[in-house]
Amino acid sequence: MIDILLSLFFFIATIAGFATALMVLLSRKNYSKSFFLGVFLLSLAVVSIYNFYLSANIFKTFPDLITITKAFIFLTAPCSFLYVRNILSFKKSFRKYDWLHFMPFIVYFGLTVIVYIGSFTNIKAIDYLANIIKNPFSILTLTLWLCYVFFQTMLILNYDLKKFKGNQFQ
């Protein structure tokens, strides 16, 4: 019974997440500042698809295409950080080295795409990589996530709110 409720929760979260993300991304009001909020919500909705498949006991084997959605969890942290920073600052919304926040997503998404494409071949190295990545809580996932959390925490600790004067919430 709890498995059915959990699956239903993730299914509803997926639908609500896509609807909310599309509303935020398609609105014209403060688009440059709300873009990262929309991508954040969209990535959570995509990850809910993976969680739905993970919680549903009906599906014994994962389709390889569904494992690609697991990589979108690495978009939530950079998008939330960049959204909060854009709301608090008056400067331009995207800086020179902000793309580095998306490196964990790019690395993990690239690996999962390679594994998906490799599922149609018989290459031993790709099979080994697939066994590492297909595990929902693999060491690679946890290591990438912990590294990013460490660097994001350092950025937040070094973020100086004193240089912003006035009321940013007008």
C-alpha positions, 0 to 999 in steps of 0.5 A, spaced: 500 500 500 505 504 501 509 503 495 502 505 491 502 511 495 509 513 494 509 511 486 502 516 486 506 521 490 512 521 485 507 521 479 503 527 481 510 531 483 512 530 476 505 532 473 505 538 478 513 540 477 512 540 469 506 545 469 509 549 474 516 549 471 513 551 464 509 557 467 515 560 470 519 559 464 514 561 459 512 568 464 515 574 461 516 577 468 523 578 470 525 572 465 532 573 467 532 572 474 526 567 474 530 562 469 534 559 474 528 557 478 524 554 472 530 550 470 530 548 478 523 546 478 524 542 471 530 538 473 526 536 480 520 534 475 525 530 471 528 527 477 521 525 479 520 520 473 526 516 475 523 516 482 517 514 480 520 508 476 524 506 482 519 506 487 514 502 483 515 495 484 511 493 478 518 495 473 523 490 475 528 492 470 529 499 468 529 502 461 536 505 460 533 511 457 530 512 464 537 512 467 538 518 464 533 522 468 538 521 474 543 526 472 538 532 472 539 532 480 545 535 479 541 541 476 538 543 482 543 545 486 546 550 481 540 553 479 537 554 486 544 558 488 544 562 481 537 564 482 538 566 489 544 570 487 540 573 482 535 575 486 540 578 491 544 582 486 543 588 481 549 585 477 548 582 470 545 575 471 550 570 468 557 571 470 564 568 466 565 562 470 558 560 472 558 555 467 562 551 472 556 550 476 554 545 471 560 541 470 557 535 475 551 535 471 555 535 464 559 529 466 554 525 469 549 526 463 555 525 459 556 518 462 549 516 462 548 517 455 554 513 453 552 508 457 545 508 454 548 508 447 553 503 449 547 498 451 546 497 444 553 494 443 558 489 446 564 493 449 566 491 455 569 498 458 562 501 457 559 494 460 563 496 466 561 503 466 554 501 466 554 497 472 557 503 476 552 508 473 546 504 473 546 503 481 541 508 484 546 510 489 553 509 486 559 511 489 560 516 483 554 519 484 555 520 491 562 523 490 560 528 485 554 530 489 559 531 495 564 535 491 559 539 488 556 540 495 562 542 498 564 547 493 557 550 493 557 551 501 564 554 500 561 559 495 555 561 500 560 562 506 564 567 502 558 570 499 558 577 502 551 580 503 554 587 505 556 589 499 549 589 497 546 596 499 538 597 499 532 593 499 533 587 494 526 585 495 522 591 492 
